[in-house]
Amino acid sequence: MTQIDQTQKFIMRGRFGADSFIPWMDRHARKLGLEKRIIAVSPERIEMAVKGPPALIDAMEMACSLGPIDIWVEDIECLPLNAMPKSDEPVSH
């Protein structure tokens, strides 16, 4: 049975001062076969859109919550999106 792709927005809150998290998310999204777009980045918040099968989006959420050792994710809010954003150029806050 084939799952229909969904698009979700992750709003991650925590401490993201290290430069390692964005490349880390890129690698994990590729490993899971997900399309990913960074929407906004600040030291306390990252917004990212992901598209793919729901089970793999859930796996990405879990991976991001654990993250690399030099960042801290307090929480992740997941919201449905109608479509992927057009650009992968994050807006800094």
MDAnalysis code that builds the backbone (N, CA, C; Angstrom):
import MDAnalysis as mda
import numpy as np

u = mda.Universe.empty(279, n_residues=93, atom_resindex=np.repeat(np.arange(93), 3), trajectory=True)
u.add_TopologyAttr("name", ["N", "CA", "C"] * 93)
u.add_TopologyAttr("resid", np.arange(1, 94))
u.add_TopologyAttr("resname", ["MET", "THR", "GLN", "ILE", "ASP", "GLN", "THR", "GLN", "LYS", "PHE", "ILE", "MET", "ARG", "GLY", "ARG", "PHE", "GLY", "ALA", "ASP", "SER", "PHE", "ILE", "PRO", "TRP", "MET", "ASP", "ARG", "HIS", "ALA", "ARG", "LYS", "LEU", "GLY", "LEU", "GLU", "LYS", "ARG", "ILE", "ILE", "ALA", "VAL", "SER", "PRO", "GLU", "ARG", "ILE", "GLU", "MET", "ALA", "VAL", "LYS", "GLY", "PRO", "PRO", "ALA", "LEU", "ILE", "ASP", "ALA", "MET", "GLU", "MET", "ALA", "CYS", "SER", "LEU", "GLY", "PRO", "ILE", "ASP", "ILE", "TRP", "VAL", "GLU", "ASP", "ILE", "GLU", "CYS", "LEU", "PRO", "LEU", "ASN", "ALA", "MET", "PRO", "LYS", "SER", "ASP", "GLU", "PRO", "VAL", "SER", "HIS"])
u.atoms.positions = np.array([
    [0.839, -1.177, 0.000],
    [0.000, 0.000, 0.000],
    [0.886, 1.244, 0.000],
    [0.656, 2.142, -0.906],
    [1.453, 3.356, -1.048],
    [0.857, 4.481, -0.210],
    [1.719, 5.153, 0.549],
    [1.270, 6.303, 1.326],
    [1.330, 7.550, 0.462],
    [0.360, 8.420, 0.633],
    [0.342, 9.693, -0.076],
    [1.250, 10.663, 0.675],
    [2.111, 11.358, -0.073],
    [3.008, 12.329, 0.549],
    [2.212, 13.444, 1.219],
    [2.734, 13.887, 2.345],
    [2.181, 15.025, 3.062],
    [3.264, 16.084, 3.177],
    [2.845, 17.300, 3.451],
    [3.779, 18.390, 3.701],
    [3.478, 18.950, 5.079],
    [4.517, 19.081, 5.889],
    [4.354, 19.623, 7.234],
    [5.411, 20.677, 7.508],
    [5.058, 21.589, 8.379],
    [5.991, 22.608, 8.854],
    [6.400, 22.238, 10.274],
    [7.706, 22.148, 10.509],
    [8.242, 21.939, 11.852],
    [8.642, 23.310, 12.393],
    [8.154, 23.647, 13.563],
    [8.619, 24.828, 14.287],
    [9.377, 24.292, 15.495],
    [10.691, 24.412, 15.446],
    [11.548, 23.868, 16.500],
    [12.041, 25.003, 17.387],
    [11.910, 24.799, 18.680],
    [12.378, 25.778, 19.651],
    [13.461, 25.131, 20.509],
    [14.474, 25.931, 20.834],
    [15.563, 25.406, 21.648],
    [16.777, 26.306, 21.557],
    [17.960, 25.686, 21.588],
    [19.228, 26.423, 21.458],
    [19.942, 25.901, 20.214],
    [20.005, 26.754, 19.199],
    [20.559, 26.359, 17.904],
    [21.761, 27.221, 17.518],
    [22.596, 27.568, 18.481],
    [23.740, 28.420, 18.215],
    [24.826, 27.764, 17.368],
    [24.909, 26.448, 17.395],
    [25.944, 25.739, 16.630],
    [25.578, 25.694, 15.151],
    [26.594, 25.690, 14.304],
    [26.378, 25.643, 12.852],
    [26.131, 24.230, 12.334],
    [26.130, 23.252, 13.211],
    [26.046, 21.858, 12.763],
    [24.630, 21.382, 12.448],
    [23.595, 22.044, 12.955],
    [22.245, 21.487, 12.871],
    [21.671, 21.502, 11.456],
    [21.846, 22.584, 10.710],
    [21.277, 22.656, 9.352],
    [21.883, 21.562, 8.460],
    [23.224, 21.418, 8.382],
    [23.778, 20.321, 7.576],
    [23.348, 18.944, 8.093],
    [23.225, 18.818, 9.401],
    [22.772, 17.564, 9.999],
    [21.353, 17.236, 9.520],
    [20.451, 18.245, 9.522],
    [19.079, 18.035, 9.037],
    [19.075, 17.705, 7.548],
    [19.942, 18.363, 6.770],
    [20.049, 18.061, 5.331],
    [20.358, 16.582, 5.116],
    [21.366, 16.079, 5.828],
    [21.760, 14.666, 5.681],
    [20.635, 13.715, 6.077],
    [19.975, 13.994, 7.187],
    [18.910, 13.100, 7.641],
    [17.709, 13.124, 6.699],
    [17.362, 14.287, 6.179],
    [16.250, 14.359, 5.221],
    [16.583, 13.549, 3.970],
    [17.827, 13.667, 3.478],
    [18.240, 12.882, 2.302],
    [18.180, 11.385, 2.589],
    [18.676, 10.977, 3.754],
    [18.651, 9.553, 4.118],
    [17.232, 9.002, 4.133],
    [16.276, 9.832, 4.563],
    [14.881, 9.402, 4.641],
    [14.127, 9.615, 3.330],
    [14.761, 10.264, 2.353],
    [14.104, 10.516, 1.075],
    [13.052, 11.608, 1.148],
    [13.223, 12.549, 2.081],
    [12.272, 13.642, 2.250],
    [12.744, 14.890, 1.519],
    [11.804, 15.652, 1.023],
    [12.093, 16.989, 0.507],
    [12.060, 17.924, 1.705],
    [13.030, 18.850, 1.808],
    [13.150, 19.737, 2.962],
    [13.433, 21.157, 2.513],
    [12.819, 22.117, 3.168],
    [13.101, 23.532, 2.941],
    [13.197, 24.226, 4.290],
    [14.266, 24.986, 4.490],
    [14.400, 25.809, 5.688],
    [13.636, 27.104, 5.427],
    [12.770, 27.478, 6.354],
    [11.941, 28.674, 6.200],
    [12.543, 29.844, 6.972],
    [12.941, 29.613, 8.224],
    [13.492, 30.684, 9.058],
    [14.446, 30.081, 10.083],
    [15.472, 30.871, 10.433],
    [16.481, 30.407, 11.394],
    [16.819, 31.533, 12.363],
    [16.856, 31.206, 13.642],
    [17.396, 32.096, 14.664],
    [18.073, 31.204, 15.705],
    [18.818, 31.772, 16.645],
    [19.470, 30.936, 17.656],
    [18.489, 30.172, 18.558],
    [17.218, 30.608, 18.595],
    [16.225, 29.956, 19.457],
    [15.111, 29.245, 18.702],
    [15.062, 29.397, 17.380],
    [13.922, 28.850, 16.630],
    [14.334, 28.545, 15.193],
    [13.896, 27.390, 14.705],
    [14.090, 27.027, 13.300],
    [12.748, 26.557, 12.765],
    [12.373, 27.077, 11.599],
    [11.167, 26.623, 10.911],
    [11.599, 25.915, 9.640],
    [11.037, 24.729, 9.431],
    [11.420, 23.905, 8.294],
    [10.177, 23.222, 7.746],
    [10.074, 23.145, 6.424],
    [9.005, 22.386, 5.772],
    [9.587, 21.069, 5.284],
    [8.831, 19.995, 5.464],
    [9.239, 18.675, 4.981],
    [8.080, 18.048, 4.224],
    [8.426, 17.284, 3.178],
    [7.412, 16.614, 2.369],
    [7.835, 15.174, 2.152],
    [6.868, 14.264, 2.325],
    [7.131, 12.852, 2.111],
    [6.065, 12.010, 2.779],
    [6.286, 10.702, 2.839],
    [5.334, 9.814, 3.508],
    [5.232, 10.159, 5.002],
    [4.027, 10.100, 5.561],
    [3.838, 10.475, 6.970],
    [4.768, 9.744, 7.945],
    [5.005, 8.464, 7.743],
    [5.872, 7.717, 8.663],
    [7.303, 8.250, 8.634],
    [7.775, 8.681, 7.465],
    [9.137, 9.211, 7.366],
    [9.219, 10.635, 7.911],
    [8.139, 11.397, 7.781],
    [8.091, 12.724, 8.416],
    [8.160, 12.551, 9.931],
    [7.436, 11.566, 10.458],
    [7.502, 11.281, 11.898],
    [8.921, 10.894, 12.316],
    [9.601, 10.110, 11.487],
    [10.985, 9.719, 11.780],
    [11.897, 10.944, 11.791],
    [11.673, 11.885, 10.872],
    [12.469, 13.114, 10.828],
    [12.217, 13.957, 12.073],
    [10.966, 14.031, 12.500],
    [10.654, 14.772, 13.727],
    [11.406, 14.173, 14.919],
    [11.393, 12.860, 15.027],
    [12.098, 12.190, 16.128],
    [13.604, 12.443, 16.037],
    [14.160, 12.345, 14.835],
    [15.597, 12.591, 14.651],
    [15.952, 14.018, 15.057],
    [15.129, 14.992, 14.632],
    [15.403, 16.393, 14.974],
    [15.300, 16.624, 16.477],
    [14.368, 15.941, 17.134],
    [14.227, 16.126, 18.581],
    [15.469, 15.629, 19.323],
    [16.142, 14.631, 18.777],
    [17.375, 14.120, 19.385],
    [18.586, 14.934, 18.955],
    [18.617, 15.324, 17.671],
    [19.624, 16.219, 17.123],
    [21.071, 15.870, 17.417],
    [22.001, 16.671, 16.889],
    [23.414, 16.502, 17.230],
    [23.658, 16.984, 18.666],
    [24.784, 16.611, 19.215],
    [25.059, 16.869, 20.631],
    [25.229, 18.357, 20.961],
    [25.589, 19.190, 19.989],
    [25.880, 20.594, 20.282],
    [24.680, 21.526, 20.136],
    [23.472, 20.989, 20.007],
    [22.251, 21.805, 19.995],
    [21.280, 21.205, 21.005],
    [20.233, 21.952, 21.337],
    [19.212, 21.464, 22.259],
    [17.840, 21.817, 21.713],
    [17.015, 20.806, 21.466],
    [15.651, 21.016, 20.979],
    [14.705, 20.891, 22.168],
    [14.031, 22.004, 22.500],
    [13.050, 22.000, 23.593],
    [11.753, 21.336, 23.146],
    [11.254, 21.767, 21.988],
    [10.021, 21.178, 21.469],
    [9.928, 21.389, 19.968],
    [9.061, 20.593, 19.348],
    [8.790, 20.697, 17.914],
    [7.280, 20.728, 17.732],
    [6.802, 21.768, 17.086],
    [5.388, 21.877, 16.730],
    [5.266, 21.525, 15.250],
    [4.360, 20.618, 14.914],
    [4.165, 20.190, 13.523],
    [2.813, 20.686, 13.034],
    [2.835, 21.384, 11.906],
    [1.612, 21.927, 11.324],
    [1.501, 21.490, 9.872],
    [0.290, 21.180, 9.405],
    [0.134, 20.815, 7.993],
    [0.346, 22.030, 7.090],
    [0.925, 21.793, 5.921],
    [1.088, 22.825, 4.891],
    [0.412, 22.337, 3.622],
    [-0.115, 23.273, 2.836],
    [-0.722, 22.908, 1.554],
    [0.324, 22.601, 0.496],
    [1.492, 23.261, 0.583],
    [2.543, 23.082, -0.428],
    [3.888, 23.456, 0.182],
    [4.950, 22.998, -0.470],
    [6.299, 23.347, -0.030],
    [6.589, 24.803, -0.371],
    [7.316, 25.521, 0.504],
    [7.794, 26.856, 0.147],
    [8.714, 26.760, -1.067],
    [8.842, 27.833, -1.812],
    [9.595, 27.807, -3.065],
    [11.107, 27.860, -2.879],
    [11.601, 28.442, -1.790],
    [13.035, 28.677, -1.655],
    [13.599, 27.973, -0.427],
    [14.887, 27.627, -0.480],
    [15.583, 27.059, 0.674],
    [16.573, 28.077, 1.231],
    [16.227, 29.353, 1.103],
    [17.059, 30.412, 1.651],
    [16.388, 30.915, 2.914],
    [16.889, 30.530, 4.101],
    [16.220, 30.877, 5.347],
    [16.243, 32.369, 5.632],
    [15.214, 32.805, 6.312],
    [15.130, 34.169, 6.795],
    [15.661, 34.165, 8.217],
    [16.676, 34.974, 8.500],
    [17.221, 35.051, 9.856],
    [16.400, 36.034, 10.667],
    [16.171, 35.682, 11.927],
    [15.416, 36.561, 12.835],
    [16.361, 37.198, 13.812],
])
